[in-house]
Amino acid sequence: MYSIQAINVIIRFRRYMSIEVNIPPFLQPLADDVKRVDVSGSTVGECLEAMVKRYPRLKKRVFTTGGKISRGLNIYINGESAYPDALARPVKDGDKIHIAYLIFGG
């Protein structure tokens, strides 16, 4: 069991943890033409939720109605694919999340 002081330290750390989400060019118009945004979160899902909270127009392009990553998008953490279960993948202070559009076809 954590003490109240330990919980307060964890809360402060989470609040000031900085994760950079790089927004790809095809989504930038929905984010006021911002290329990257600093967010806080302990998982990719929390970070992306923080991003869409700041830029709500991104939500329909990033998430399905069921709350999963939209088809055609792939998530990378520090250059490595977060697949599978990208939303549950943990992140730490200083990590960089990249959203990439997958190209389908033959």
C-alpha positions as CSV (number, residue, x, y, z in Angstrom):
1,M,0.0,0.0,0.0
2,Y,1.3,3.5,-0.9
3,S,1.4,6.3,1.5
4,I,-0.4,9.6,0.7
5,Q,3.0,11.2,0.1
6,A,4.1,8.6,-2.4
7,I,0.7,8.9,-4.2
8,N,1.2,12.7,-4.4
9,V,4.7,12.2,-5.9
10,I,3.3,9.7,-8.5
11,I,0.5,12.2,-9.4
12,R,2.9,15.1,-9.8
13,F,5.3,12.9,-11.9
14,R,2.5,11.8,-14.2
15,R,1.3,15.4,-14.6
16,Y,4.7,16.6,-15.6
17,M,5.7,13.6,-17.6
18,S,6.2,14.8,-21.2
19,I,5.5,12.6,-24.1
20,E,5.8,14.0,-27.6
21,V,3.1,13.0,-30.1
22,N,4.1,13.7,-33.7
23,I,1.1,14.5,-35.8
24,P,1.5,13.4,-39.5
25,P,0.8,15.9,-42.3
26,F,-2.5,14.4,-43.3
27,L,-3.9,15.0,-39.7
28,Q,-2.3,18.4,-39.1
29,P,-5.2,20.4,-40.6
30,L,-7.4,18.8,-37.9
31,A,-5.0,20.0,-35.2
32,D,-4.6,23.6,-36.2
33,D,-1.6,22.7,-38.4
34,V,0.4,21.6,-35.3
35,K,3.2,19.1,-36.1
36,R,3.8,17.8,-32.6
37,V,2.1,18.1,-29.2
38,D,3.4,17.4,-25.7
39,V,1.1,15.4,-23.6
40,S,1.1,13.4,-20.4
41,G,0.1,9.8,-19.9
42,S,1.3,6.4,-18.8
43,T,0.2,4.5,-22.0
44,V,-0.1,5.3,-25.7
45,G,-3.9,5.3,-25.3
46,E,-3.8,8.0,-22.5
47,C,-1.4,10.1,-24.6
48,L,-3.6,9.9,-27.7
49,E,-6.7,10.7,-25.6
50,A,-4.9,13.8,-24.2
51,M,-4.1,14.8,-27.8
52,V,-7.7,14.5,-29.0
53,K,-9.0,16.3,-25.9
54,R,-6.8,19.2,-27.0
55,Y,-7.7,18.8,-30.7
56,P,-11.2,17.2,-30.8
57,R,-11.4,17.1,-34.6
58,L,-8.7,14.4,-34.6
59,K,-10.9,11.9,-32.6
60,K,-12.8,10.5,-35.6
61,R,-9.6,10.0,-37.6
62,V,-7.5,8.5,-34.8
63,F,-10.1,6.3,-33.0
64,T,-12.9,4.0,-34.1
65,T,-16.3,4.4,-32.5
66,G,-15.3,1.4,-30.4
67,G,-12.2,3.3,-29.1
68,K,-9.6,1.4,-31.0
69,I,-6.9,2.8,-33.3
70,S,-8.5,3.6,-36.7
71,R,-7.9,1.2,-39.5
72,G,-4.9,2.3,-41.6
73,L,-3.0,3.9,-38.7
74,N,0.0,2.4,-37.0
75,I,1.6,3.8,-33.9
76,Y,5.3,3.9,-33.2
77,I,7.1,4.6,-29.9
78,N,10.6,5.9,-30.4
79,G,10.7,4.4,-33.9
80,E,9.5,1.0,-32.9
81,S,6.0,-0.4,-33.8
82,A,3.6,-0.5,-30.8
83,Y,1.6,-3.3,-32.6
84,P,-0.3,-5.2,-31.2
85,D,-2.2,-3.6,-28.4
86,A,-0.8,-0.2,-29.2
87,L,-3.1,1.7,-26.9
88,A,-2.1,-0.4,-23.8
89,R,1.7,0.1,-24.5
90,P,3.4,1.9,-21.6
91,V,5.3,5.1,-22.3
92,K,7.8,7.0,-20.1
93,D,9.0,10.6,-19.9
94,G,10.8,11.7,-23.0
95,D,9.2,9.1,-25.3
96,K,8.1,10.1,-28.8
97,I,4.9,8.7,-30.3
98,H,4.5,8.7,-34.1
99,I,1.3,8.2,-35.9
100,A,1.8,6.6,-39.4
101,Y,-0.7,6.0,-42.2
102,L,-0.5,2.6,-43.7
103,I,-0.8,2.3,-47.4
104,F,-2.8,-0.7,-48.6
105,G,-3.0,-2.2,-52.0
106,G,-1.2,-4.4,-54.4
